[in-house]
């Protein structure tokens, strides 16, 4: 199980993309579509970059 300190989270894809652009020398973008669909967009300094929408964006089942 991964520890929460092993993640950097973003509320939007736009903010994650901006981070990846700003850290393009060190960050690596995830290319496996199945992984990206689960919210993992890349890796930086041993941490996963994850898009996690705010609770207000979630729809009830």
Predicted model as a PDB file, atoms N, CA, C, CB and O in Angstrom, pLDDT in the B-factor column:
MODEL        1                                                                  
ATOM      1  N   UNK A   1       0.838  -1.178   0.000  1.00 54.00           N  
ATOM      2  CA  UNK A   1       0.000   0.000   0.000  1.00 54.00           C  
ATOM      3  C   UNK A   1       0.883   1.241   0.000  1.00 54.00           C  
ATOM      4  CB  UNK A   1      -0.954  -0.002   1.212  1.00 54.00           C  
ATOM      5  O   UNK A   1       1.867   1.305   0.738  1.00 54.00           O  
ATOM      6  N   UNK A   2       0.538   2.222  -0.821  1.00 61.00           N  
ATOM      7  CA  UNK A   2       1.310   3.456  -0.886  1.00 61.00           C  
ATOM      8  C   UNK A   2       0.874   4.420   0.202  1.00 61.00           C  
ATOM      9  CB  UNK A   2       1.164   4.108  -2.260  1.00 61.00           C  
ATOM     10  O   UNK A   2      -0.305   4.500   0.546  1.00 61.00           O  
ATOM     11  N   UNK A   3       1.819   5.135   0.725  1.00 66.00           N  
ATOM     12  CA  UNK A   3       1.577   6.119   1.776  1.00 66.00           C  
ATOM     13  C   UNK A   3       1.142   7.433   1.138  1.00 66.00           C  
ATOM     14  CB  UNK A   3       2.847   6.324   2.653  1.00 66.00           C  
ATOM     15  O   UNK A   3       1.627   7.768   0.057  1.00 66.00           O  
ATOM     16  N   UNK A   4       0.243   8.190   1.769  1.00 61.00           N  
ATOM     17  CA  UNK A   4      -0.215   9.459   1.189  1.00 61.00           C  
ATOM     18  C   UNK A   4       0.902  10.443   0.848  1.00 61.00           C  
ATOM     19  CB  UNK A   4      -1.161  10.117   2.132  1.00 61.00           C  
ATOM     20  O   UNK A   4       0.737  11.263  -0.055  1.00 61.00           O  
ATOM     21  N   UNK A   5       2.032  10.380   1.548  1.00 78.00           N  
ATOM     22  CA  UNK A   5       3.151  11.273   1.239  1.00 78.00           C  
ATOM     23  C   UNK A   5       3.832  10.917  -0.073  1.00 78.00           C  
ATOM     24  CB  UNK A   5       4.166  11.240   2.359  1.00 78.00           C  
ATOM     25  O   UNK A   5       4.713  11.645  -0.532  1.00 78.00           O  
ATOM     26  N   UNK A   6       3.437   9.817  -0.673  1.00 91.00           N  
ATOM     27  CA  UNK A   6       4.010   9.394  -1.944  1.00 91.00           C  
ATOM     28  C   UNK A   6       3.221   9.945  -3.125  1.00 91.00           C  
ATOM     29  CB  UNK A   6       4.063   7.877  -2.018  1.00 91.00           C  
ATOM     30  O   UNK A   6       3.477   9.574  -4.270  1.00 91.00           O  
ATOM     31  N   UNK A   7       2.262  10.828  -2.853  1.00 93.00           N  
ATOM     32  CA  UNK A   7       1.404  11.384  -3.900  1.00 93.00           C  
ATOM     33  C   UNK A   7       1.446  12.903  -3.876  1.00 93.00           C  
ATOM     34  CB  UNK A   7      -0.041  10.892  -3.733  1.00 93.00           C  
ATOM     35  O   UNK A   7       1.614  13.519  -2.824  1.00 93.00           O  
ATOM     36  N   UNK A   8       1.290  13.492  -5.047  1.00 95.00           N  
ATOM     37  CA  UNK A   8       0.982  14.913  -5.181  1.00 95.00           C  
ATOM     38  C   UNK A   8      -0.358  14.935  -5.898  1.00 95.00           C  
ATOM     39  CB  UNK A   8       2.124  15.732  -5.976  1.00 95.00           C  
ATOM     40  O   UNK A   8      -0.488  14.397  -6.998  1.00 95.00           O  
ATOM     41  N   UNK A   9      -1.352  15.554  -5.277  1.00 94.00           N  
ATOM     42  CA  UNK A   9      -2.692  15.520  -5.850  1.00 94.00           C  
ATOM     43  C   UNK A   9      -3.090  16.872  -6.429  1.00 94.00           C  
ATOM     44  CB  UNK A   9      -3.701  15.089  -4.799  1.00 94.00           C  
ATOM     45  O   UNK A   9      -2.659  17.926  -5.961  1.00 94.00           O  
ATOM     46  N   UNK A  10      -3.920  16.807  -7.453  1.00 95.00           N  
ATOM     47  CA  UNK A  10      -4.448  17.977  -8.142  1.00 95.00           C  
ATOM     48  C   UNK A  10      -5.952  17.822  -8.264  1.00 95.00           C  
ATOM     49  CB  UNK A  10      -3.789  18.160  -9.540  1.00 95.00           C  
ATOM     50  O   UNK A  10      -6.447  16.710  -8.448  1.00 95.00           O  
ATOM     51  N   UNK A  11      -6.686  18.925  -8.164  1.00 90.00           N  
ATOM     52  CA  UNK A  11      -8.140  18.866  -8.316  1.00 90.00           C  
ATOM     53  C   UNK A  11      -8.560  18.841  -9.766  1.00 90.00           C  
ATOM     54  CB  UNK A  11      -8.786  20.038  -7.624  1.00 90.00           C  
ATOM     55  O   UNK A  11      -9.646  18.358 -10.085  1.00 90.00           O  
ATOM     56  N   UNK A  12      -7.718  19.356 -10.658  1.00 92.00           N  
ATOM     57  CA  UNK A  12      -8.089  19.409 -12.072  1.00 92.00           C  
ATOM     58  C   UNK A  12      -6.959  18.877 -12.945  1.00 92.00           C  
ATOM     59  CB  UNK A  12      -8.445  20.848 -12.484  1.00 92.00           C  
ATOM     60  O   UNK A  12      -5.790  18.893 -12.560  1.00 92.00           O  
ATOM     61  N   UNK A  13      -7.329  18.416 -14.103  1.00 93.00           N  
ATOM     62  CA  UNK A  13      -6.352  17.975 -15.090  1.00 93.00           C  
ATOM     63  C   UNK A  13      -5.488  19.155 -15.531  1.00 93.00           C  
ATOM     64  CB  UNK A  13      -7.056  17.332 -16.306  1.00 93.00           C  
ATOM     65  O   UNK A  13      -4.293  18.999 -15.784  1.00 93.00           O  
ATOM     66  N   UNK A  14      -6.100  20.331 -15.620  1.00 94.00           N  
ATOM     67  CA  UNK A  14      -5.369  21.533 -16.031  1.00 94.00           C  
ATOM     68  C   UNK A  14      -4.223  21.839 -15.074  1.00 94.00           C  
ATOM     69  CB  UNK A  14      -6.318  22.732 -16.110  1.00 94.00           C  
ATOM     70  O   UNK A  14      -3.112  22.139 -15.511  1.00 94.00           O  
ATOM     71  N   UNK A  15      -4.485  21.766 -13.769  1.00 95.00           N  
ATOM     72  CA  UNK A  15      -3.422  22.046 -12.801  1.00 95.00           C  
ATOM     73  C   UNK A  15      -2.338  20.970 -12.846  1.00 95.00           C  
ATOM     74  CB  UNK A  15      -4.003  22.149 -11.383  1.00 95.00           C  
ATOM     75  O   UNK A  15      -1.160  21.279 -12.666  1.00 95.00           O  
ATOM     76  N   UNK A  16      -2.712  19.729 -13.079  1.00 96.00           N  
ATOM     77  CA  UNK A  16      -1.724  18.657 -13.207  1.00 96.00           C  
ATOM     78  C   UNK A  16      -0.872  18.876 -14.457  1.00 96.00           C  
ATOM     79  CB  UNK A  16      -2.421  17.273 -13.263  1.00 96.00           C  
ATOM     80  O   UNK A  16       0.347  18.714 -14.416  1.00 96.00           O  
ATOM     81  N   UNK A  17      -1.512  19.243 -15.560  1.00 96.00           N  
ATOM     82  CA  UNK A  17      -0.772  19.504 -16.802  1.00 96.00           C  
ATOM     83  C   UNK A  17       0.196  20.665 -16.625  1.00 96.00           C  
ATOM     84  CB  UNK A  17      -1.741  19.801 -17.956  1.00 96.00           C  
ATOM     85  O   UNK A  17       1.325  20.610 -17.113  1.00 96.00           O  
ATOM     86  N   UNK A  18      -0.236  21.714 -15.933  1.00 97.00           N  
ATOM     87  CA  UNK A  18       0.627  22.866 -15.677  1.00 97.00           C  
ATOM     88  C   UNK A  18       1.859  22.432 -14.871  1.00 97.00           C  
ATOM     89  CB  UNK A  18      -0.155  23.976 -14.923  1.00 97.00           C  
ATOM     90  O   UNK A  18       2.980  22.837 -15.180  1.00 97.00           O  
ATOM     91  N   UNK A  19       1.644  21.609 -13.838  1.00 97.00           N  
ATOM     92  CA  UNK A  19       2.756  21.115 -13.031  1.00 97.00           C  
ATOM     93  C   UNK A  19       3.731  20.322 -13.901  1.00 97.00           C  
ATOM     94  CB  UNK A  19       2.237  20.240 -11.868  1.00 97.00           C  
ATOM     95  O   UNK A  19       4.944  20.515 -13.813  1.00 97.00           O  
ATOM     96  N   UNK A  20       3.201  19.435 -14.737  1.00 97.00           N  
ATOM     97  CA  UNK A  20       4.059  18.628 -15.606  1.00 97.00           C  
ATOM     98  C   UNK A  20       4.859  19.505 -16.573  1.00 97.00           C  
ATOM     99  CB  UNK A  20       3.214  17.618 -16.391  1.00 97.00           C  
ATOM    100  O   UNK A  20       6.024  19.217 -16.849  1.00 97.00           O  
ATOM    101  N   UNK A  21       4.251  20.556 -17.080  1.00 97.00           N  
ATOM    102  CA  UNK A  21       4.964  21.474 -17.971  1.00 97.00           C  
ATOM    103  C   UNK A  21       6.057  22.226 -17.219  1.00 97.00           C  
ATOM    104  CB  UNK A  21       3.984  22.469 -18.612  1.00 97.00           C  
ATOM    105  O   UNK A  21       7.175  22.361 -17.715  1.00 97.00           O  
ATOM    106  N   UNK A  22       5.736  22.712 -16.031  1.00 97.00           N  
ATOM    107  CA  UNK A  22       6.702  23.481 -15.248  1.00 97.00           C  
ATOM    108  C   UNK A  22       7.885  22.630 -14.780  1.00 97.00           C  
ATOM    109  CB  UNK A  22       6.013  24.100 -14.048  1.00 97.00           C  
ATOM    110  O   UNK A  22       8.974  23.151 -14.539  1.00 97.00           O  
ATOM    111  N   UNK A  23       7.665  21.325 -14.654  1.00 97.00           N  
ATOM    112  CA  UNK A  23       8.715  20.415 -14.192  1.00 97.00           C  
ATOM    113  C   UNK A  23       9.101  19.415 -15.292  1.00 97.00           C  
ATOM    114  CB  UNK A  23       8.250  19.663 -12.928  1.00 97.00           C  
ATOM    115  O   UNK A  23       9.436  18.265 -15.006  1.00 97.00           O  
ATOM    116  N   UNK A  24       9.052  19.858 -16.522  1.00 95.00           N  
ATOM    117  CA  UNK A  24       9.254  18.960 -17.663  1.00 95.00           C  
ATOM    118  C   UNK A  24      10.632  18.296 -17.681  1.00 95.00           C  
ATOM    119  CB  UNK A  24       9.057  19.724 -18.944  1.00 95.00           C  
ATOM    120  O   UNK A  24      10.796  17.227 -18.269  1.00 95.00           O  
ATOM    121  N   UNK A  25      11.606  18.914 -17.051  1.00 96.00           N  
ATOM    122  CA  UNK A  25      12.949  18.317 -17.009  1.00 96.00           C  
ATOM    123  C   UNK A  25      13.008  17.110 -16.075  1.00 96.00           C  
ATOM    124  CB  UNK A  25      13.975  19.360 -16.566  1.00 96.00           C  
ATOM    125  O   UNK A  25      13.750  16.162 -16.331  1.00 96.00           O  
ATOM    126  N   UNK A  26      12.221  17.143 -14.984  1.00 96.00           N  
ATOM    127  CA  UNK A  26      12.292  16.076 -13.986  1.00 96.00           C  
ATOM    128  C   UNK A  26      11.072  15.158 -13.978  1.00 96.00           C  
ATOM    129  CB  UNK A  26      12.463  16.676 -12.627  1.00 96.00           C  
ATOM    130  O   UNK A  26      11.175  13.994 -13.591  1.00 96.00           O  
ATOM    131  N   UNK A  27       9.924  15.672 -14.402  1.00 97.00           N  
ATOM    132  CA  UNK A  27       8.678  14.896 -14.327  1.00 97.00           C  
ATOM    133  C   UNK A  27       8.536  13.981 -15.535  1.00 97.00           C  
ATOM    134  CB  UNK A  27       7.461  15.835 -14.232  1.00 97.00           C  
ATOM    135  O   UNK A  27       9.016  14.278 -16.629  1.00 97.00           O  
ATOM    136  N   UNK A  28       7.862  12.862 -15.305  1.00 97.00           N  
ATOM    137  CA  UNK A  28       7.586  11.910 -16.384  1.00 97.00           C  
ATOM    138  C   UNK A  28       6.078  11.698 -16.455  1.00 97.00           C  
ATOM    139  CB  UNK A  28       8.338  10.548 -16.156  1.00 97.00           C  
ATOM    140  O   UNK A  28       5.445  11.354 -15.457  1.00 97.00           O  
ATOM    141  N   UNK A  29       5.516  11.902 -17.621  1.00 97.00           N  
ATOM    142  CA  UNK A  29       4.082  11.739 -17.829  1.00 97.00           C  
ATOM    143  C   UNK A  29       3.755  10.251 -17.998  1.00 97.00           C  
ATOM    144  CB  UNK A  29       3.607  12.552 -19.067  1.00 97.00           C  
ATOM    145  O   UNK A  29       4.482   9.531 -18.682  1.00 97.00           O  
ATOM    146  N   UNK A  30       2.670   9.793 -17.380  1.00 97.00           N  
ATOM    147  CA  UNK A  30       2.188   8.410 -17.545  1.00 97.00           C  
ATOM    148  C   UNK A  30       1.608   8.268 -18.941  1.00 97.00           C  
ATOM    149  CB  UNK A  30       1.117   8.037 -16.456  1.00 97.00           C  
ATOM    150  O   UNK A  30       0.880   9.145 -19.407  1.00 97.00           O  
ATOM    151  N   UNK A  31       1.926   7.167 -19.612  1.00 96.00           N  
ATOM    152  CA  UNK A  31       1.451   6.961 -20.982  1.00 96.00           C  
ATOM    153  C   UNK A  31       0.433   5.834 -21.116  1.00 96.00           C  
ATOM    154  CB  UNK A  31       2.615   6.678 -21.878  1.00 96.00           C  
ATOM    155  O   UNK A  31      -0.235   5.730 -22.145  1.00 96.00           O  
ATOM    156  N   UNK A  32       0.304   5.000 -20.113  1.00 97.00           N  
ATOM    157  CA  UNK A  32      -0.648   3.894 -20.170  1.00 97.00           C  
ATOM    158  C   UNK A  32      -2.050   4.450 -19.912  1.00 97.00           C  
ATOM    159  CB  UNK A  32      -0.284   2.775 -19.130  1.00 97.00           C  
ATOM    160  O   UNK A  32      -2.343   4.925 -18.815  1.00 97.00           O  
ATOM    161  N   UNK A  33      -2.901   4.389 -20.916  1.00 95.00           N  
ATOM    162  CA  UNK A  33      -4.242   4.965 -20.836  1.00 95.00           C  
ATOM    163  C   UNK A  33      -5.054   4.406 -19.657  1.00 95.00           C  
ATOM    164  CB  UNK A  33      -4.988   4.710 -22.136  1.00 95.00           C  
ATOM    165  O   UNK A  33      -5.806   5.141 -19.017  1.00 95.00           O  
ATOM    166  N   UNK A  34      -4.900   3.116 -19.376  1.00 95.00           N  
ATOM    167  CA  UNK A  34      -5.638   2.506 -18.263  1.00 95.00           C  
ATOM    168  C   UNK A  34      -5.233   3.112 -16.923  1.00 95.00           C  
ATOM    169  CB  UNK A  34      -5.407   0.992 -18.239  1.00 95.00           C  
ATOM    170  O   UNK A  34      -6.070   3.279 -16.037  1.00 95.00           O  
ATOM    171  N   UNK A  35      -3.969   3.437 -16.776  1.00 94.00           N  
ATOM    172  CA  UNK A  35      -3.485   4.051 -15.542  1.00 94.00           C  
ATOM    173  C   UNK A  35      -3.974   5.497 -15.456  1.00 94.00           C  
ATOM    174  CB  UNK A  35      -1.935   3.993 -15.469  1.00 94.00           C  
ATOM    175  O   UNK A  35      -4.405   5.953 -14.397  1.00 94.00           O  
ATOM    176  N   UNK A  36      -3.903   6.216 -16.582  1.00 92.00           N  
ATOM    177  CA  UNK A  36      -4.355   7.611 -16.621  1.00 92.00           C  
ATOM    178  C   UNK A  36      -5.844   7.697 -16.294  1.00 92.00           C  
ATOM    179  CB  UNK A  36      -4.074   8.237 -18.007  1.00 92.00           C  
ATOM    180  O   UNK A  36      -6.266   8.624 -15.603  1.00 92.00           O  
ATOM    181  N   UNK A  37      -6.639   6.758 -16.774  1.00 90.00           N  
ATOM    182  CA  UNK A  37      -8.071   6.766 -16.481  1.00 90.00           C  
ATOM    183  C   UNK A  37      -8.352   6.611 -14.983  1.00 90.00           C  
ATOM    184  CB  UNK A  37      -8.765   5.652 -17.255  1.00 90.00           C  
ATOM    185  O   UNK A  37      -9.428   6.982 -14.514  1.00 90.00           O  
ATOM    186  N   UNK A  38      -7.408   6.075 -14.248  1.00 90.00           N  
ATOM    187  CA  UNK A  38      -7.545   5.933 -12.792  1.00 90.00           C  
ATOM    188  C   UNK A  38      -7.046   7.169 -12.047  1.00 90.00           C  
ATOM    189  CB  UNK A  38      -6.783   4.702 -12.309  1.00 90.00           C  
ATOM    190  O   UNK A  38      -7.081   7.213 -10.818  1.00 90.00           O  
ATOM    191  N   UNK A  39      -6.579   8.179 -12.799  1.00 92.00           N  
ATOM    192  CA  UNK A  39      -6.186   9.440 -12.184  1.00 92.00           C  
ATOM    193  C   UNK A  39      -4.700   9.675 -12.030  1.00 92.00           C  
ATOM    194  CB  UNK A  39      -6.797   9.533 -10.880  1.00 92.00           C  
ATOM    195  O   UNK A  39      -4.291  10.765 -11.630  1.00 92.00           O  
ATOM    196  N   UNK A  40      -3.876   8.676 -12.336  1.00 95.00           N  
ATOM    197  CA  UNK A  40      -2.423   8.843 -12.213  1.00 95.00           C  
ATOM    198  C   UNK A  40      -1.895   9.421 -13.526  1.00 95.00           C  
ATOM    199  CB  UNK A  40      -1.714   7.474 -11.871  1.00 95.00           C  
ATOM    200  O   UNK A  40      -1.940   8.764 -14.566  1.00 95.00           O  
ATOM    201  N   UNK A  41      -1.396  10.653 -13.468  1.00 96.00           N  
ATOM    202  CA  UNK A  41      -0.982  11.334 -14.696  1.00 96.00           C  
ATOM    203  C   UNK A  41       0.523  11.370 -14.893  1.00 96.00           C  
ATOM    204  CB  UNK A  41      -1.508  12.731 -14.699  1.00 96.00           C  
ATOM    205  O   UNK A  41       0.994  11.672 -15.990  1.00 96.00           O  
ATOM    206  N   UNK A  42       1.288  11.066 -13.846  1.00 97.00           N  
ATOM    207  CA  UNK A  42       2.733  11.094 -14.012  1.00 97.00           C  
ATOM    208  C   UNK A  42       3.472  10.831 -12.715  1.00 97.00           C  
ATOM    209  CB  UNK A  42       3.158  12.416 -14.574  1.00 97.00           C  
ATOM    210  O   UNK A  42       2.897  10.406 -11.713  1.00 97.00           O  
ATOM    211  N   UNK A  43       4.795  11.103 -12.772  1.00 97.00           N  
ATOM    212  CA  UNK A  43       5.684  10.820 -11.650  1.00 97.00           C  
ATOM    213  C   UNK A  43       6.719  11.934 -11.551  1.00 97.00           C  
ATOM    214  CB  UNK A  43       6.375   9.430 -11.814  1.00 97.00           C  
ATOM    215  O   UNK A  43       7.182  12.460 -12.563  1.00 97.00           O  
ATOM    216  N   UNK A  44       7.075  12.285 -10.323  1.00 96.00           N  
ATOM    217  CA  UNK A  44       8.056  13.335 -10.087  1.00 96.00           C  
ATOM    218  C   UNK A  44       8.726  13.086  -8.753  1.00 96.00           C  
ATOM    219  CB  UNK A  44       7.400  14.738 -10.122  1.00 96.00           C  
ATOM    220  O   UNK A  44       8.051  12.967  -7.730  1.00 96.00           O  
ATOM    221  N   UNK A  45      10.041  13.006  -8.753  1.00 94.00           N  
ATOM    222  CA  UNK A  45      10.838  12.790  -7.539  1.00 94.00           C  
ATOM    223  C   UNK A  45      10.319  11.646  -6.685  1.00 94.00           C  
ATOM    224  CB  UNK A  45      10.871  14.050  -6.715  1.00 94.00           C  
ATOM    225  O   UNK A  45      10.225  11.771  -5.464  1.00 94.00           O  
ATOM    226  N   UNK A  46       9.984  10.543  -7.316  1.00 93.00           N  
ATOM    227  CA  UNK A  46       9.518   9.361  -6.606  1.00 93.00           C  
ATOM    228  C   UNK A  46       8.077   9.416  -6.136  1.00 93.00           C  
ATOM    229  CB  UNK A  46      10.379   9.128  -5.449  1.00 93.00           C  
ATOM    230  O   UNK A  46       7.626   8.527  -5.415  1.00 93.00           O  
ATOM    231  N   UNK A  47       7.353  10.443  -6.534  1.00 95.00           N  
ATOM    232  CA  UNK A  47       5.946  10.582  -6.133  1.00 95.00           C  
ATOM    233  C   UNK A  47       5.036  10.435  -7.346  1.00 95.00           C  
ATOM    234  CB  UNK A  47       5.701  11.946  -5.443  1.00 95.00           C  
ATOM    235  O   UNK A  47       5.409  10.779  -8.468  1.00 95.00           O  
ATOM    236  N   UNK A  48       3.836   9.918  -7.098  1.00 96.00           N  
ATOM    237  CA  UNK A  48       2.817   9.831  -8.151  1.00 96.00           C  
ATOM    238  C   UNK A  48       2.066  11.149  -8.219  1.00 96.00           C  
ATOM    239  CB  UNK A  48       1.832   8.650  -7.893  1.00 96.00           C  
ATOM    240  O   UNK A  48       1.746  11.742  -7.189  1.00 96.00           O  
ATOM    241  N   UNK A  49       1.786  11.606  -9.432  1.00 97.00           N  
ATOM    242  CA  UNK A  49       0.974  12.794  -9.652  1.00 97.00           C  
ATOM    243  C   UNK A  49      -0.432  12.319  -9.966  1.00 97.00           C  
ATOM    244  CB  UNK A  49       1.553  13.694 -10.805  1.00 97.00           C  
ATOM    245  O   UNK A  49      -0.646  11.618 -10.956  1.00 97.00           O  
ATOM    246  N   UNK A  50      -1.392  12.693  -9.133  1.00 96.00           N  
ATOM    247  CA  UNK A  50      -2.740  12.146  -9.215  1.00 96.00           C  
ATOM    248  C   UNK A  50      -3.772  13.266  -9.306  1.00 96.00           C  
ATOM    249  CB  UNK A  50      -3.029  11.252  -8.004  1.00 96.00           C  
ATOM    250  O   UNK A  50      -3.713  14.235  -8.549  1.00 96.00           O  
ATOM    251  N   UNK A  51      -4.715  13.129 -10.231  1.00 95.00           N  
ATOM    252  CA  UNK A  51      -5.843  14.059 -10.321  1.00 95.00           C  
ATOM    253  C   UNK A  51      -6.985  13.472  -9.510  1.00 95.00           C  
ATOM    254  CB  UNK A  51      -6.275  14.311 -11.815  1.00 95.00           C  
ATOM    255  O   UNK A  51      -7.480  12.382  -9.795  1.00 95.00           O  
ATOM    256  N   UNK A  52      -7.396  14.225  -8.484  1.00 89.00           N  
ATOM    257  CA  UNK A  52      -8.505  13.807  -7.627  1.00 89.00           C  
ATOM    258  C   UNK A  52      -9.520  14.933  -7.607  1.00 89.00           C  
ATOM    259  CB  UNK A  52      -8.019  13.454  -6.176  1.00 89.00           C  
ATOM    260  O   UNK A  52      -9.270  15.967  -6.986  1.00 89.00           O  
ATOM    261  N   UNK A  53     -10.656  14.766  -8.266  1.00 72.00           N  
ATOM    262  CA  UNK A  53     -11.649  15.840  -8.299  1.00 72.00           C  
ATOM    263  C   UNK A  53     -12.187  16.143  -6.904  1.00 72.00           C  
ATOM    264  CB  UNK A  53     -12.801  15.469  -9.233  1.00 72.00           C  
ATOM    265  O   UNK A  53     -12.183  15.288  -6.019  1.00 72.00           O  
ATOM    266  N   UNK A  54     -12.645  17.364  -6.731  1.00 66.00           N  
ATOM    267  CA  UNK A  54     -13.223  17.736  -5.439  1.00 66.00           C  
ATOM    268  C   UNK A  54     -14.539  16.992  -5.233  1.00 66.00           C  
ATOM    269  CB  UNK A  54     -13.445  19.271  -5.353  1.00 66.00           C  
ATOM    270  O   UNK A  54     -15.145  16.510  -6.189  1.00 66.00           O  
ATOM    271  N   UNK A  55     -14.963  16.904  -4.006  1.00 58.00           N  
ATOM    272  CA  UNK A  55     -16.201  16.190  -3.688  1.00 58.00           C  
ATOM    273  C   UNK A  55     -17.403  16.812  -4.384  1.00 58.00           C  
ATOM    274  CB  UNK A  55     -16.428  16.173  -2.182  1.00 58.00           C  
ATOM    275  O   UNK A  55     -18.366  16.110  -4.692  1.00 58.00           O  
ATOM    276  N   UNK A  56     -17.364  18.114  -4.637  1.00 56.00           N  
ATOM    277  CA  UNK A  56     -18.487  18.766  -5.309  1.00 56.00           C  
ATOM    278  C   UNK A  56     -18.629  18.320  -6.761  1.00 56.00           C  
ATOM    279  CB  UNK A  56     -18.321  20.272  -5.250  1.00 56.00           C  
ATOM    280  O   UNK A  56     -19.694  18.481  -7.357  1.00 56.00           O  
ATOM    281  N   UNK A  57     -17.557  17.758  -7.338  1.00 57.00           N  
ATOM    282  CA  UNK A  57     -17.606  17.282  -8.712  1.00 57.00           C  
ATOM    283  C   UNK A  57     -18.148  15.873  -8.829  1.00 57.00           C  
ATOM    284  CB  UNK A  57     -16.247  17.344  -9.319  1.00 57.00           C  
ATOM    285  O   UNK A  57     -18.491  15.428  -9.924  1.00 57.00           O  
ATOM    286  N   UNK A  58     -18.228  15.164  -7.708  1.00 56.00           N  
ATOM    287  CA  UNK A  58     -18.680  13.775  -7.733  1.00 56.00           C  
ATOM    288  C   UNK A  58     -20.200  13.707  -7.786  1.00 56.00           C  
ATOM    289  CB  UNK A  58     -18.158  13.016  -6.507  1.00 56.00           C  
ATOM    290  O   UNK A  58     -20.900  14.465  -7.114  1.00 56.00           O  
ATOM    291  N   UNK A  59     -20.680  12.800  -8.584  1.00 59.00           N  
ATOM    292  CA  UNK A  59     -22.131  12.605  -8.708  1.00 59.00           C  
ATOM    293  C   UNK A  59     -22.551  11.414  -7.861  1.00 59.00           C  
ATOM    294  CB  UNK A  59     -22.546  12.392 -10.195  1.00 59.00           C  
ATOM    295  O   UNK A  59     -21.822  10.426  -7.774  1.00 59.00           O  
ATOM    296  N   UNK A  60     -23.702  11.496  -7.245  1.00 58.00           N  
ATOM    297  CA  UNK A  60     -24.180  10.349  -6.457  1.00 58.00           C  
ATOM    298  C   UNK A  60     -24.505   9.169  -7.380  1.00 58.00           C  
ATOM    299  CB  UNK A  60     -25.434  10.741  -5.623  1.00 58.00           C  
ATOM    300  O   UNK A  60     -24.848   9.348  -8.548  1.00 58.00           O  
ATOM    301  N   UNK A  61     -24.388   7.972  -6.828  1.00 54.00           N  
ATOM    302  CA  UNK A  61     -24.681   6.761  -7.610  1.00 54.00           C  
ATOM    303  C   UNK A  61     -26.160   6.537  -7.760  1.00 54.00           C  
ATOM    304  CB  UNK A  61     -24.052   5.545  -6.966  1.00 54.00           C  
ATOM    305  O   UNK A  61     -26.577   5.564  -8.389  1.00 54.00           O  
TER     306      UNK A  61                                                      
ENDMDL                                                                          
END                                                                             
